[in-house]
Amino acid sequence: MTKFFKYFQYAYLIFAGFFLVRGFYELEENPNMAYILWAMAALVLFMFFFRRRYISKFDNRNNNGDSK
């Protein structure tokens, strides 16, 4: 199951790219929506790095044999 999550974390980068590009397209017509989309992209990037660190900690704990 952790292999699935290792690959699924890259979907966060795809969504961040989508929100960034969509924000640039919306900037001229609706700047408020562009700012919301950029905030969503920032949140998604944060989630990517958070999940990546969490998964690596989980793998390190499993490899060391600790049961904490």
C-alpha positions as CSV (number, residue, x, y, z in Angstrom):
1,M,0.0,0.0,0.0
2,T,2.9,2.4,0.7
3,K,4.0,2.0,-3.0
4,F,0.7,3.4,-4.0
5,F,1.2,6.4,-1.8
6,K,4.7,6.9,-3.0
7,Y,3.4,7.3,-6.6
8,F,0.2,9.1,-5.6
9,Q,2.2,12.0,-4.0
10,Y,3.2,13.1,-7.5
11,A,-0.4,13.8,-8.3
12,Y,-0.1,16.7,-5.9
13,L,2.5,18.2,-8.3
14,I,0.2,17.8,-11.2
15,F,-2.7,19.5,-9.4
16,A,-0.3,22.3,-8.3
17,G,0.7,22.9,-11.9
18,F,-2.9,22.9,-13.0
19,F,-3.8,25.5,-10.3
20,L,-0.9,27.7,-11.2
21,V,-1.6,27.7,-14.9
22,R,-5.3,28.2,-14.4
23,G,-4.5,31.1,-12.1
24,F,-2.5,32.8,-14.8
25,Y,-5.3,32.4,-17.3
26,E,-7.8,33.8,-14.8
27,L,-5.7,36.8,-13.8
28,E,-7.0,39.2,-16.4
29,E,-10.7,38.3,-16.2
30,N,-11.1,37.5,-12.5
31,P,-8.1,38.4,-10.3
32,N,-9.8,37.2,-7.1
33,M,-10.2,33.8,-8.6
34,A,-6.6,33.8,-9.6
35,Y,-5.5,34.5,-6.1
36,I,-7.6,31.7,-4.8
37,L,-6.2,29.3,-7.3
38,W,-2.6,30.3,-6.4
39,A,-3.4,29.8,-2.7
40,M,-4.7,26.3,-3.6
41,A,-1.5,25.7,-5.5
42,A,0.5,26.7,-2.4
43,L,-1.5,24.4,-0.2
44,V,-1.1,21.5,-2.6
45,L,2.7,22.1,-2.7
46,F,2.7,22.1,1.1
47,M,0.8,18.8,1.1
48,F,3.2,17.3,-1.3
49,F,6.3,18.1,0.8
50,F,4.4,17.2,4.0
51,R,3.3,13.8,2.7
52,R,6.8,13.1,1.2
53,R,8.4,13.7,4.6
54,Y,5.8,11.7,6.4
55,I,6.2,8.7,4.0
56,S,10.0,8.8,4.4
57,K,9.7,8.9,8.2
58,F,7.3,6.0,8.0
59,D,9.7,4.0,5.8
60,N,12.7,4.7,8.0
61,R,10.8,3.6,11.1
62,N,9.7,0.3,9.4
63,N,13.3,-0.3,8.2
64,N,14.8,0.2,11.6
65,G,12.3,-2.1,13.2
66,D,11.0,0.3,15.9
67,S,7.5,-0.2,17.0
68,K,6.8,3.3,18.4
